[in-house]
Amino acid sequence: MSSSTAPIERPRISACIIAFNEAGRIGDCLASLAFCDEIIVVDSYSTDATVAIAEAAGARVLQRPFEGFRSQKAFCVEQARHDWVLCLDADERISAELRSAIEQARDSGFAGHAGYRFARLSEYFGRFLRHGNAYPDRVMRLFDRRQGGWRGKREIHEAASVDGTVGTLRGDLVHYPYRSLQQQLAKTEKYARMMAEHEFARGKRATLGKLVLAPAWRFWRGFLFRGGFRDGWHGLVYAYVRANYVRQKTIMLWMLGNGQAVADPPNT
């Protein structure tokens, strides 16, 4: 009597995106997710055409006030109809090679892993950065939400985690993080303040040594030791700005530790 092996059930994937005023970028993001079985966009009450573009692309759009990156993404994952979720920001796209790798893993039933990571390739003012601290910048964005998610209390520099093994897929998550240098500098200062406040709340304090050495180490580690100089002037500017982020964060943490405010009081 012959026996047969039951075919592997092909899991369905829910794509999860959070957005705010991303009309200029979300269309390409959604187009790269056409292979997913559903797309969910959690919007923070955009004032541009973000919602209209997302709905026209077939996404299910939900509105939620922004309370933090981690909590916003966790809420989006909770709305998914399927167990496997693929989480992107509106300024990211799935490359053709990464799409192929995801589809192959899905066809195998995502056997053996609770999540998958892949490299993130960032465009920086006309050039993709392939060296230094910018690449490969691997992130885990595809996972079984029954085994993990956007956990923890940190709302900035958030990362998903799973209770199980994590595989690595070929291909890049293409990232278009900055519209202008001014926007990058403003974003960097905001993130530095949020991270300093988070670390201070957890009892961390800055030292004089870190004030002096941490920014320099960030620059030389990325630009020299990790080969950021291979990206030309783009790599140089990127390394300087990232070092400046460390400088700002450490100064703000020092100020908080000395009882000083690092932001203007809210308007009353």
Backbone bond lengths (Angstrom), bond angles and torsions (degrees), N, CA, C in turn:
res aa  C-N    CA-C-N  psi(-1)  N-CA   C-N-CA  omega(-1)  CA-C   N-CA-C  phi
1 M - - - 1.455 - - 1.526 108.84 -
2 S 1.301 117.07 123.80 1.465 120.56 -176.36 1.526 110.03 -82.83
3 S 1.300 114.35 151.82 1.462 120.36 177.63 1.514 108.62 -119.07
4 S 1.290 116.37 153.68 1.458 121.15 179.53 1.521 109.41 -129.12
5 T 1.311 115.10 151.24 1.459 120.81 178.90 1.522 109.50 -92.63
6 A 1.316 115.48 130.57 1.458 119.00 179.93 1.523 109.85 -65.51
7 P 1.322 117.71 139.04 1.461 120.24 179.64 1.525 111.23 -64.08
8 I 1.333 115.19 147.64 1.460 120.58 178.41 1.526 109.21 -70.61
9 E 1.321 115.20 129.40 1.454 119.01 178.12 1.519 109.73 -71.76
10 R 1.310 116.29 130.43 1.460 121.73 -177.79 1.517 109.12 -82.51
11 P 1.334 117.55 111.17 1.470 119.63 -178.50 1.530 111.09 -65.16
12 R 1.285 115.06 152.18 1.461 120.87 173.95 1.528 109.38 -94.89
13 I 1.323 115.62 151.41 1.457 121.45 -176.96 1.526 110.23 -119.94
14 S 1.331 115.82 132.23 1.459 121.66 171.07 1.524 108.46 -103.21
15 A 1.319 117.12 124.28 1.455 121.57 175.02 1.515 108.72 -88.43
16 C 1.330 117.30 132.78 1.461 122.79 -175.03 1.526 109.63 -123.73
17 I 1.333 116.73 122.27 1.461 122.19 -178.35 1.520 109.17 -130.41
18 I 1.335 117.02 139.40 1.456 120.60 168.96 1.520 107.68 -108.91
19 A 1.335 116.36 148.74 1.465 118.75 -173.91 1.517 111.31 -153.93
20 F 1.337 113.94 154.54 1.458 122.13 169.89 1.527 107.54 -155.31
21 N 1.319 116.18 117.44 1.472 122.45 179.70 1.529 111.94 50.16
22 E 1.325 115.47 57.11 1.462 121.97 -178.32 1.526 111.57 -117.25
23 A 1.332 117.11 34.11 1.468 120.27 -176.46 1.525 112.12 -59.52
24 G 1.312 117.89 -31.94 1.447 120.73 -177.30 1.512 114.47 -78.18
25 R 1.345 117.57 -13.70 1.468 119.06 -173.75 1.523 114.70 -127.23
26 I 1.334 117.54 -22.46 1.462 118.26 -171.03 1.527 112.97 -70.22
27 G 1.327 117.78 -25.54 1.461 120.03 179.93 1.516 112.60 -60.13
28 D 1.328 117.28 -46.43 1.461 121.02 178.82 1.523 111.30 -66.82
29 C 1.328 116.60 -35.86 1.459 120.43 176.82 1.522 110.63 -60.16
30 L 1.316 116.59 -49.66 1.468 121.18 -178.40 1.519 111.89 -65.39
31 A 1.336 117.10 -37.43 1.460 120.27 179.23 1.522 111.27 -61.96
32 S 1.326 117.03 -34.93 1.465 120.09 -179.29 1.521 112.35 -73.87
33 L 1.323 117.29 -10.02 1.467 122.42 -178.64 1.522 112.67 -104.60
34 A 1.320 116.81 17.56 1.468 121.16 -176.15 1.524 112.65 -61.59
35 F 1.320 118.20 -21.97 1.470 121.19 -178.75 1.523 112.48 -80.13
36 C 1.322 118.00 -9.02 1.466 121.30 -179.80 1.526 110.12 -79.19
37 D 1.323 115.90 160.31 1.460 120.87 -174.93 1.522 112.78 -86.68
38 E 1.307 117.26 -19.35 1.463 122.08 171.32 1.522 108.24 -157.32
39 I 1.328 115.40 155.99 1.457 121.17 177.44 1.525 108.14 -129.33
40 I 1.320 115.32 127.57 1.462 121.82 179.06 1.522 108.31 -116.50
41 V 1.304 116.59 130.27 1.463 121.98 174.89 1.520 108.14 -118.70
42 V 1.316 116.50 121.53 1.460 121.39 172.73 1.522 106.73 -99.94
43 D 1.309 115.74 112.61 1.456 122.80 -175.67 1.525 110.41 -104.04
44 S 1.337 115.22 145.53 1.468 120.02 -179.40 1.530 110.61 -102.07
45 Y 1.328 115.57 50.51 1.460 122.56 177.57 1.537 111.95 60.48
46 S 1.328 114.51 57.26 1.460 120.66 178.19 1.522 110.88 -60.30
47 T 1.322 115.59 148.80 1.466 121.33 178.06 1.523 111.69 -104.69
48 D 1.326 117.50 1.79 1.466 121.01 176.66 1.524 109.09 -108.02
49 A 1.320 118.15 -156.41 1.468 122.18 -174.26 1.522 113.36 -90.21
50 T 1.325 118.15 16.32 1.465 120.68 -177.48 1.520 112.79 -53.29
51 V 1.319 116.82 -49.40 1.471 120.74 -176.48 1.525 111.23 -65.01
52 A 1.311 117.55 -43.36 1.460 120.87 -179.46 1.525 111.01 -62.64
53 I 1.323 117.41 -40.98 1.466 121.63 179.36 1.522 110.27 -65.41
54 A 1.322 116.39 -43.14 1.459 120.47 -179.07 1.520 111.34 -65.24
55 E 1.316 116.93 -43.68 1.464 119.62 179.80 1.520 111.42 -67.11
56 A 1.333 116.94 -36.72 1.465 120.16 178.06 1.525 111.49 -65.03
57 A 1.337 116.39 -27.59 1.463 120.98 178.69 1.525 112.10 -84.36
58 G 1.326 117.36 0.20 1.461 121.25 177.66 1.510 114.96 92.78
59 A 1.316 117.98 9.37 1.456 120.87 -179.71 1.526 111.05 -78.30
60 R 1.322 115.81 151.05 1.456 121.66 171.09 1.519 107.48 -90.71
61 V 1.324 116.92 116.86 1.457 121.46 -172.85 1.531 109.95 -105.13
62 L 1.329 115.14 129.79 1.452 122.22 176.42 1.522 108.62 -121.99
63 Q 1.326 116.35 145.85 1.457 121.04 178.86 1.528 109.87 -104.30
64 R 1.333 115.09 136.80 1.469 120.32 178.22 1.521 108.97 -154.38
65 P 1.316 118.10 131.81 1.475 119.86 177.05 1.525 109.85 -59.76
66 F 1.312 115.89 142.09 1.460 120.51 -178.16 1.527 110.11 -78.44
67 E 1.334 115.50 122.52 1.459 121.19 178.93 1.521 111.74 -119.42
68 G 1.311 116.96 -3.95 1.458 121.64 -177.79 1.510 109.58 151.95
69 F 1.326 116.73 151.39 1.463 120.61 -176.68 1.522 111.85 -64.13
70 R 1.323 117.42 -45.41 1.457 119.99 -177.45 1.523 111.23 -64.57
71 S 1.333 116.62 -48.43 1.464 119.36 -177.06 1.525 111.06 -66.59
72 Q 1.330 117.68 -33.50 1.460 120.55 178.60 1.529 110.32 -66.08
73 K 1.322 115.84 -43.24 1.466 120.02 179.63 1.526 111.39 -69.22
74 A 1.334 116.33 -38.09 1.465 119.55 177.83 1.525 110.66 -62.85
75 F 1.326 116.39 -40.91 1.469 120.34 177.74 1.527 110.16 -62.30
76 C 1.318 116.95 -42.61 1.463 120.71 -179.61 1.526 110.88 -60.74
77 V 1.330 116.84 -43.89 1.463 121.08 179.36 1.524 110.70 -62.89
78 E 1.319 116.92 -36.97 1.466 120.78 179.40 1.527 112.25 -62.89
79 Q 1.331 117.65 -24.95 1.464 121.22 -178.11 1.528 112.64 -84.66
80 A 1.325 117.41 -7.21 1.462 121.15 -176.15 1.526 111.81 -66.27
81 R 1.306 116.10 144.20 1.463 121.53 177.97 1.531 111.83 -86.57
82 H 1.326 116.77 -17.68 1.456 121.27 -175.35 1.527 110.71 -117.10
83 D 1.326 116.01 158.62 1.459 120.97 -175.24 1.523 112.66 -74.49
84 W 1.333 117.11 -36.84 1.457 119.72 179.40 1.518 109.54 -89.58
85 V 1.345 115.53 128.11 1.457 120.80 -177.25 1.523 109.68 -123.86
86 L 1.321 114.73 146.19 1.462 122.88 176.36 1.520 106.90 -121.26
87 C 1.330 116.78 113.14 1.465 121.62 -171.72 1.528 110.87 -103.73
88 L 1.324 115.86 125.84 1.457 122.04 177.78 1.516 110.38 -130.84
89 D 1.335 115.34 156.49 1.454 121.38 165.42 1.523 107.73 -91.80
90 A 1.313 116.37 161.27 1.466 119.83 -175.99 1.517 113.12 -65.48
91 D 1.332 117.67 -18.79 1.463 120.53 179.57 1.529 112.65 -95.58
92 E 1.324 116.99 18.11 1.461 122.23 179.39 1.524 110.80 -119.31
93 R 1.344 116.03 153.54 1.467 121.94 176.97 1.527 109.17 -139.12
94 I 1.323 115.19 148.48 1.462 121.60 174.57 1.526 108.17 -84.34
95 S 1.335 117.42 121.57 1.460 120.51 178.09 1.529 110.17 -72.28
96 A 1.318 116.36 163.29 1.470 120.96 -179.67 1.527 110.91 -60.05
97 E 1.334 117.32 -41.57 1.463 120.53 -179.63 1.519 111.34 -66.46
98 L 1.328 117.04 -40.66 1.460 119.70 178.91 1.520 110.71 -68.66
99 R 1.318 117.55 -38.99 1.467 119.87 176.51 1.528 110.57 -57.96
100 S 1.329 116.83 -45.06 1.459 120.71 179.47 1.521 110.96 -60.92
101 A 1.337 117.07 -41.53 1.463 120.73 -179.82 1.528 111.00 -66.40
102 I 1.335 117.10 -39.49 1.468 120.61 178.58 1.525 110.28 -65.50
103 E 1.312 116.96 -42.56 1.470 120.37 -179.62 1.525 111.33 -65.22
104 Q 1.325 117.47 -37.34 1.465 120.00 177.51 1.529 110.66 -66.32
105 A 1.335 116.42 -41.82 1.466 119.25 177.57 1.524 110.94 -64.37
106 R 1.314 116.42 -38.84 1.461 120.35 178.66 1.531 110.85 -65.71
107 D 1.321 117.05 -40.29 1.464 120.32 179.55 1.522 111.96 -63.36
108 S 1.334 116.85 -25.05 1.465 120.59 177.24 1.524 111.97 -89.53
109 G 1.339 116.19 5.49 1.453 120.70 179.53 1.516 113.53 77.81
110 F 1.354 116.98 19.98 1.466 121.90 -176.07 1.520 110.12 51.63
111 A 1.329 115.46 39.90 1.462 120.96 -174.20 1.523 111.93 -62.95
112 G 1.316 115.09 131.90 1.453 120.94 169.54 1.510 116.50 90.70
113 H 1.326 119.30 -10.51 1.460 120.17 -177.11 1.528 110.91 -132.94
114 A 1.333 114.06 151.10 1.470 120.49 175.21 1.517 111.43 -95.00
115 G 1.330 116.90 -12.90 1.453 121.13 179.50 1.509 111.06 -163.78
116 Y 1.330 115.80 168.36 1.465 121.36 179.93 1.524 109.83 -136.66
117 R 1.337 114.64 140.11 1.462 121.32 174.84 1.527 109.33 -111.52
118 F 1.314 114.85 161.54 1.462 119.97 176.46 1.526 108.32 -157.61
119 A 1.313 116.04 162.89 1.461 121.65 -176.85 1.520 110.31 -72.81
120 R 1.341 115.12 148.20 1.458 121.10 174.25 1.526 108.41 -113.94
121 L 1.323 115.21 124.45 1.458 122.87 -176.96 1.522 108.85 -108.17
122 S 1.341 116.47 115.06 1.462 121.08 -173.67 1.521 111.98 -100.79
123 E 1.334 114.97 133.88 1.459 121.79 172.63 1.523 108.08 -85.81
124 Y 1.337 115.53 135.43 1.462 119.64 -176.07 1.522 109.71 -134.50
125 F 1.322 115.29 91.87 1.466 122.47 176.30 1.533 112.73 52.87
126 G 1.332 114.34 51.43 1.455 119.88 173.16 1.507 115.91 101.13
127 R 1.327 117.88 -1.22 1.469 120.15 179.82 1.519 109.51 -143.84
128 F 1.328 116.21 140.29 1.458 120.45 174.13 1.521 108.84 -83.10
129 L 1.319 116.15 127.62 1.457 121.62 -179.59 1.522 109.51 -83.44
130 R 1.332 116.50 121.88 1.465 121.11 -175.77 1.526 112.42 -118.32
131 H 1.315 117.25 12.44 1.456 121.05 -178.28 1.525 110.06 -141.92
132 G 1.335 115.76 -174.06 1.452 120.78 175.74 1.515 113.70 64.94
133 N 1.336 115.39 -153.00 1.461 120.60 178.89 1.525 112.65 -75.68
134 A 1.341 116.73 -8.40 1.466 120.26 -174.87 1.522 113.29 -81.48
135 Y 1.335 118.67 -25.86 1.468 120.45 -172.85 1.530 109.42 -145.19
136 P 1.339 117.96 138.75 1.466 127.41 13.99 1.531 115.96 -86.53
137 D 1.344 118.99 -11.19 1.467 120.84 173.99 1.524 111.82 45.80
138 R 1.328 116.98 55.35 1.468 120.85 -174.55 1.531 111.45 -67.90
139 V 1.314 115.35 136.18 1.460 122.45 -179.19 1.528 109.08 -130.12
140 M 1.325 116.41 145.26 1.459 120.85 175.22 1.521 108.30 -97.20
141 R 1.313 116.01 110.68 1.463 120.46 -176.74 1.532 112.69 -125.05
142 L 1.307 117.98 -7.15 1.465 122.09 179.22 1.521 107.54 -116.61
143 F 1.339 116.45 117.78 1.459 118.11 -175.49 1.525 111.08 -157.09
144 D 1.329 113.81 163.77 1.460 122.64 174.66 1.525 107.43 -85.96
145 R 1.308 116.79 112.54 1.466 119.50 -174.02 1.520 112.51 -68.07
146 R 1.320 117.97 -13.84 1.460 120.45 174.85 1.528 111.06 -72.11
147 Q 1.322 116.50 -17.31 1.466 120.95 -177.09 1.525 113.50 -115.38
148 G 1.317 117.24 9.66 1.457 118.36 179.30 1.505 112.43 168.63
149 G 1.324 115.28 -164.14 1.459 119.75 -179.82 1.518 110.82 159.77
150 W 1.329 115.19 -158.26 1.466 122.46 -179.60 1.518 107.86 -86.01
151 R 1.320 115.64 85.91 1.455 121.48 -172.25 1.528 111.56 -103.13
152 G 1.321 115.41 171.33 1.451 120.90 178.93 1.514 111.92 95.30
153 K 1.335 116.19 -174.64 1.457 122.00 -177.03 1.517 113.20 -111.31
154 R 1.324 118.02 -10.57 1.464 119.92 -176.36 1.516 110.50 -77.58
155 E 1.331 116.55 122.06 1.458 121.34 -177.98 1.527 112.47 -89.51
156 I 1.328 118.10 -13.50 1.453 122.68 -178.13 1.533 108.86 -114.93
157 H 1.344 116.39 146.00 1.468 121.27 -175.13 1.529 109.55 53.34
158 E 1.307 115.52 43.75 1.450 122.94 -176.91 1.531 110.76 -69.62
159 A 1.312 116.06 152.40 1.468 120.69 178.80 1.522 108.89 -146.65
160 A 1.318 115.96 141.12 1.462 121.12 176.43 1.528 109.60 -81.60
161 S 1.323 115.89 153.35 1.461 121.57 177.05 1.516 108.88 -143.37
162 V 1.337 116.09 157.52 1.457 121.34 -179.52 1.519 110.00 -135.24
163 D 1.331 115.01 158.33 1.462 121.52 174.69 1.530 107.33 -95.34
164 G 1.304 115.85 81.59 1.458 120.86 -177.00 1.515 109.89 162.51
165 T 1.322 115.48 -177.25 1.459 119.81 -177.86 1.527 110.87 -78.25
166 V 1.326 115.39 153.92 1.457 122.40 -179.14 1.530 108.55 -122.48
167 G 1.319 116.27 123.98 1.454 121.09 178.10 1.520 111.11 -92.06
168 T 1.321 115.91 167.57 1.467 121.77 178.27 1.523 109.11 -119.01
169 L 1.316 116.26 129.75 1.462 121.92 -179.84 1.522 110.29 -105.83
170 R 1.328 115.90 147.86 1.464 120.38 175.73 1.534 109.15 -75.51
171 G 1.324 115.29 162.38 1.448 119.87 -179.93 1.517 111.44 96.89
172 D 1.328 115.16 164.81 1.461 120.71 -174.76 1.522 112.43 -116.49
173 L 1.314 114.27 145.43 1.459 122.05 164.74 1.525 105.53 -88.81
174 V 1.321 117.04 110.70 1.458 121.49 -173.88 1.525 109.26 -82.78
175 H 1.331 115.53 130.64 1.460 122.11 -169.76 1.525 110.02 -123.65
176 Y 1.341 116.02 129.49 1.466 122.39 175.61 1.533 107.85 -118.45
177 P 1.349 117.89 78.35 1.460 120.45 -166.14 1.519 116.53 -77.73
178 Y 1.344 118.55 -25.17 1.465 118.99 -171.09 1.524 111.81 -130.59
179 R 1.323 115.22 134.54 1.465 120.63 176.31 1.529 111.29 -84.95
180 S 1.329 116.39 -26.83 1.462 121.76 -178.55 1.519 108.27 -160.71
181 L 1.339 116.22 165.49 1.460 119.45 176.19 1.515 110.34 -64.72
182 Q 1.319 117.51 -38.13 1.464 120.70 178.72 1.520 110.69 -59.66
183 Q 1.332 116.26 -42.88 1.455 119.58 179.13 1.523 111.12 -65.34
184 Q 1.341 116.92 -39.49 1.462 119.47 178.08 1.520 111.61 -62.87
185 L 1.335 116.58 -44.43 1.457 119.78 -178.32 1.526 111.12 -64.35
186 A 1.329 116.74 -40.71 1.464 120.33 178.57 1.532 110.89 -65.88
187 K 1.333 115.77 -41.60 1.462 120.97 179.62 1.524 110.44 -65.43
188 T 1.336 116.28 -41.12 1.454 121.04 -179.78 1.523 111.18 -63.19
189 E 1.338 116.98 -42.60 1.467 120.46 179.32 1.531 110.71 -64.75
190 K 1.327 116.11 -41.04 1.469 119.80 179.13 1.524 110.74 -62.87
191 Y 1.329 116.57 -45.75 1.461 120.38 -179.04 1.529 111.07 -66.10
192 A 1.349 116.91 -36.68 1.458 120.26 178.64 1.522 110.55 -62.33
193 R 1.334 116.68 -42.79 1.463 120.19 178.93 1.522 111.21 -64.77
194 M 1.337 116.82 -44.98 1.458 120.23 -179.35 1.521 111.13 -62.21
195 M 1.338 116.54 -40.48 1.462 119.74 -179.03 1.520 111.06 -70.30
196 A 1.348 116.87 -39.40 1.467 119.81 177.75 1.522 110.81 -62.59
197 E 1.316 117.44 -42.32 1.461 120.94 179.39 1.519 110.95 -65.36
198 H 1.338 115.99 -38.96 1.471 119.65 178.02 1.529 110.86 -63.77
199 E 1.322 116.72 -47.02 1.465 120.30 -178.35 1.529 111.21 -66.24
200 F 1.335 116.47 -38.62 1.462 119.98 178.83 1.528 110.83 -63.15
201 A 1.336 116.43 -41.73 1.466 121.15 179.66 1.527 111.46 -63.40
202 R 1.336 115.95 -26.58 1.470 120.07 179.28 1.525 112.18 -89.99
203 G 1.315 117.02 4.52 1.455 120.51 176.11 1.514 115.63 93.79
204 K 1.329 117.38 5.31 1.458 119.79 -179.76 1.518 110.28 -81.08
205 R 1.332 116.83 144.64 1.455 121.83 -179.75 1.525 109.91 -132.01
206 A 1.330 116.58 150.12 1.454 121.61 177.79 1.524 109.85 -85.17
207 T 1.323 116.08 153.35 1.460 121.96 175.96 1.520 108.81 -119.80
208 L 1.335 115.44 163.59 1.461 119.51 177.39 1.526 110.90 -60.92
209 G 1.328 116.10 -37.03 1.460 119.67 178.79 1.514 112.44 -61.00
210 K 1.330 116.70 -43.68 1.458 120.41 179.44 1.520 111.49 -68.32
211 L 1.333 116.47 -35.54 1.461 119.67 177.54 1.525 111.10 -57.57
212 V 1.323 116.18 -38.79 1.461 120.91 -176.28 1.530 112.01 -87.46
213 L 1.315 116.67 -43.85 1.459 120.38 -167.99 1.526 115.14 -93.68
214 A 1.341 118.79 -32.76 1.459 120.65 -173.55 1.534 113.39 -60.65
215 P 1.337 119.92 -45.72 1.469 118.97 178.40 1.528 112.69 -63.44
216 A 1.343 116.31 -40.86 1.462 119.60 -179.96 1.526 110.74 -64.40
217 W 1.330 116.49 -40.85 1.456 119.73 179.81 1.531 111.27 -65.05
218 R 1.330 116.73 -40.36 1.462 119.33 178.38 1.529 110.73 -60.68
219 F 1.341 116.51 -42.26 1.463 119.62 -179.60 1.521 111.15 -64.82
220 W 1.323 118.46 -54.01 1.456 120.70 -174.05 1.518 112.25 -69.95
221 R 1.318 117.60 -32.25 1.467 119.36 177.15 1.515 110.49 -62.11
222 G 1.350 116.95 -45.68 1.457 119.47 -177.95 1.507 113.39 -77.48
223 F 1.328 117.05 -45.01 1.467 120.34 -172.72 1.522 112.64 -76.77
224 L 1.332 117.08 -39.26 1.462 119.45 -176.14 1.524 112.39 -101.25
225 F 1.330 117.43 -60.45 1.454 120.60 -171.33 1.522 112.86 -69.20
226 R 1.323 117.92 -31.31 1.465 120.54 178.50 1.528 112.68 -102.11
227 G 1.310 116.93 9.19 1.463 120.90 170.91 1.498 116.34 78.95
228 G 1.328 118.61 23.35 1.454 119.87 179.20 1.514 113.45 -60.85
229 F 1.336 117.71 -24.41 1.467 121.43 178.39 1.522 112.10 -62.12
230 R 1.328 117.56 -19.78 1.467 121.15 179.17 1.525 112.12 -68.82
231 D 1.306 116.94 -16.07 1.463 121.01 177.34 1.522 112.05 -91.99
232 G 1.335 117.74 14.49 1.460 121.64 174.88 1.519 112.51 66.33
233 W 1.341 115.20 -148.58 1.464 118.58 -177.48 1.517 112.20 -65.78
234 H 1.331 116.14 -26.80 1.463 118.49 176.65 1.533 110.11 -61.93
235 G 1.327 116.27 -42.74 1.452 120.50 178.94 1.517 112.50 -66.47
236 L 1.347 115.88 -35.01 1.462 120.51 178.37 1.526 111.02 -65.99
237 V 1.331 117.23 -48.96 1.463 120.69 -179.72 1.526 110.24 -63.42
238 Y 1.334 116.26 -43.28 1.463 119.67 179.50 1.529 110.97 -59.44
239 A 1.341 116.94 -44.11 1.460 120.40 -179.15 1.523 111.17 -64.03
240 Y 1.334 117.18 -39.17 1.461 120.70 178.61 1.532 111.10 -64.88
241 V 1.327 116.51 -45.19 1.463 119.65 -178.24 1.524 111.16 -65.34
242 R 1.323 116.95 -39.39 1.460 119.68 178.88 1.531 111.45 -68.33
243 A 1.337 116.40 -35.28 1.459 119.40 175.28 1.525 110.08 -66.40
244 N 1.327 115.73 -36.23 1.463 119.83 178.64 1.525 111.04 -65.71
245 Y 1.336 117.19 -34.30 1.464 120.65 175.05 1.528 110.31 -59.12
246 V 1.327 116.55 -45.39 1.466 120.28 179.15 1.522 110.16 -63.67
247 R 1.342 116.97 -40.79 1.462 120.86 178.30 1.528 110.94 -60.69
248 Q 1.352 116.52 -47.54 1.459 120.17 -179.28 1.526 111.75 -62.96
249 K 1.320 116.17 -44.62 1.463 119.88 -179.07 1.519 111.36 -62.23
250 T 1.330 116.64 -43.41 1.458 120.27 -177.83 1.529 111.12 -68.57
251 I 1.334 117.85 -39.88 1.464 121.05 176.64 1.520 110.48 -62.25
252 M 1.331 116.33 -44.32 1.459 119.46 -179.68 1.523 111.26 -64.54
253 L 1.329 117.08 -39.34 1.460 120.49 177.72 1.529 110.07 -64.89
254 W 1.322 117.29 -37.92 1.463 121.79 176.32 1.537 110.68 -63.41
255 M 1.328 116.13 -44.52 1.460 120.32 -179.83 1.522 111.21 -63.39
256 L 1.314 117.15 -43.85 1.459 120.33 178.41 1.516 111.21 -61.11
257 G 1.327 115.87 -39.93 1.454 120.32 179.39 1.514 113.13 -66.35
258 N 1.336 115.60 -18.64 1.458 120.45 178.44 1.529 112.33 -107.30
259 G 1.335 115.09 21.46 1.452 120.63 172.44 1.514 115.35 74.59
260 Q 1.343 116.81 21.80 1.455 120.45 -177.90 1.535 110.46 -107.19
261 A 1.325 116.70 145.90 1.462 121.48 177.61 1.528 109.61 -77.22
262 V 1.304 116.48 148.35 1.474 120.82 178.55 1.521 111.79 -115.00
263 A 1.317 117.42 3.94 1.461 121.29 179.64 1.526 109.02 -145.56
264 D 1.308 116.41 153.96 1.456 120.48 176.52 1.516 110.35 -64.15
265 P 1.323 118.68 143.92 1.471 119.84 177.55 1.513 109.69 -65.96
266 P 1.323 117.98 149.20 1.461 120.55 179.47 1.526 111.48 -62.28
267 N 1.302 115.92 149.20 1.465 120.06 178.32 1.523 110.44 -65.60
268 T 1.303 115.17 139.03 1.470 119.81 179.61 1.510 109.85 -111.58
